[in-house]
Amino acid sequence: MIGTDTITSHPREADDPGLTTSADGTAPAARTRLRVLTTALLLSALAAVMTFTLHRGDNHSAPGRLLLGYGIAWALFAAAVWTIRKVPARAATVLVLIGSAAIALAGLTAPPRTSDDMFRYAWDGRVQAAGISPGPSSTDCPGRAAGAPSC
């Protein structure tokens, strides 16, 4: 028969002494709350940095500010990824969903500043809706005027 002194309440407790208390005396629940709070703060800072970067920097007038903002954002993202590793799966899922929504909303607070492609796409759509091909005109491609399929 097995004695009660050899049975632990949870099989992982015998393998990981950090599950009971840490060196500083904090309980696992307190460490988990601290990790969740730290990750949430990092994600909040990331959303704030992205909002500020999107409003203040662009690749024409302030490329340095844009690159600095992106660098800080990547550092905050890396730190959030590092801290979320030890967060329980349910809390991590919630943090990832809320964090991704916050970043998406931050991206919607300002128009695109690094490319004007969307304006070209909108213009091409208007031209095509008017029944005109947005491709090269006959003046751009002399062969097209003679009925050639492409330049």
C-alpha positions in Angstrom: 0.0 0.0 0.0 1.2 3.5 -0.8 1.7 5.9 2.1 0.0 9.3 2.1 3.4 11.0 2.4 4.3 10.0 -1.2 1.1 11.2 -2.9 0.9 14.8 -4.0 -2.3 16.7 -4.6 -1.4 17.4 -8.2 1.0 15.4 -10.4 2.8 18.5 -11.7 3.6 19.8 -8.2 6.2 17.2 -7.6 7.9 18.1 -10.9 7.6 21.9 -10.6 8.3 23.3 -7.2 7.3 26.8 -8.6 3.7 25.7 -8.6 3.4 26.0 -4.8 5.3 29.1 -4.0 8.1 31.0 -5.6 11.3 32.3 -4.0 9.6 35.6 -3.2 6.7 33.8 -1.6 4.0 34.7 -4.1 1.3 32.1 -4.9 0.6 30.8 -8.4 -2.7 32.8 -8.6 -0.9 36.0 -7.8 1.8 35.3 -10.4 -0.8 34.5 -13.0 -2.7 37.7 -12.3 0.6 39.6 -12.6 1.4 38.0 -15.9 -2.1 38.7 -17.3 -1.9 42.3 -16.1 1.6 42.8 -17.5 0.5 41.4 -20.9 -2.6 43.6 -20.9 -0.5 46.7 -20.1 1.9 45.8 -22.9 -0.9 45.4 -25.4 -2.4 48.7 -24.3 0.9 50.4 -24.7 1.2 48.8 -28.2 -2.2 50.1 -29.3 -1.3 53.6 -28.0 2.1 53.6 -29.8 0.5 52.4 -33.0 -2.2 55.1 -32.8 0.4 57.8 -32.1 2.7 56.5 -34.9 -0.1 56.4 -37.4 -1.1 60.0 -36.6 2.3 61.6 -36.4 4.6 59.8 -38.9 4.6 59.0 -42.6 7.3 57.9 -45.0 7.5 61.3 -46.8 7.6 64.0 -44.1 8.8 62.1 -41.0 10.3 58.7 -42.0 12.4 58.7 -38.8 9.4 59.1 -36.5 7.6 56.4 -38.4 10.5 53.9 -38.2 11.0 54.7 -34.5 7.3 54.2 -33.8 7.3 50.9 -35.6 10.5 49.8 -33.8 8.9 50.6 -30.4 5.7 48.8 -31.5 7.6 45.7 -32.5 9.5 45.7 -29.1 6.2 46.0 -27.2 4.8 43.2 -29.3 7.8 40.9 -28.6 7.5 41.7 -24.9 3.8 40.8 -25.0 4.5 37.6 -26.8 7.1 36.7 -24.2 4.8 37.4 -21.2 1.8 35.7 -22.7 3.7 32.4 -22.8 3.1 31.7 -19.1 -0.5 32.9 -19.1 -3.2 30.2 -18.9 -4.8 29.3 -22.2 -8.2 30.9 -21.6 -6.8 34.2 -20.4 -4.3 34.1 -23.3 -7.1 33.6 -25.8 -9.0 36.6 -24.4 -5.8 38.8 -24.4 -5.0 37.8 -28.0 -8.5 38.6 -29.2 -8.8 41.9 -27.3 -5.2 42.9 -28.4 -5.8 42.1 -32.0 -9.1 44.1 -32.0 -7.3 47.0 -30.3 -4.5 47.0 -32.9 -7.1 46.8 -35.8 -9.0 49.8 -34.2 -5.7 51.7 -33.9 -5.1 51.2 -37.6 -8.5 52.5 -38.4 -8.0 55.8 -36.6 -5.9 57.3 -39.4 -5.7 57.0 -43.2 -2.8 55.1 -44.7 0.3 57.2 -44.7 2.9 54.9 -46.3 1.2 54.3 -49.6 -1.3 56.0 -51.9 -2.4 52.8 -53.6 -5.9 52.9 -52.2 -6.5 56.2 -53.9 -5.3 54.7 -57.2 -7.6 51.7 -56.7 -10.6 53.9 -56.0 -9.8 56.0 -59.1 -9.5 52.8 -61.2 -12.9 51.7 -59.9 -14.6 55.0 -60.8 -13.1 54.8 -64.3 -14.2 51.2 -64.8 -17.7 52.0 -63.4 -17.9 54.7 -66.1 -17.4 52.0 -68.7 -13.8 52.9 -69.5 -10.8 50.5 -69.1 -8.4 51.8 -66.5 -5.6 50.2 -68.4 -3.3 52.0 -70.8 -5.1 54.2 -73.4 -4.4 54.3 -77.1 -2.0 57.2 -76.6 0.1 55.2 -74.1 0.2 52.2 -76.4 0.2 52.9 -80.2 -0.5 49.2 -81.0 -3.7 49.3 -79.0 -5.3 51.8 -81.4 -4.9 49.3 -84.2 -6.7 46.6 -82.2 -3.8 44.9 -80.6 -4.9 43.1 -77.4 -2.1 44.5 -75.2 1.1 46.5 -75.2 
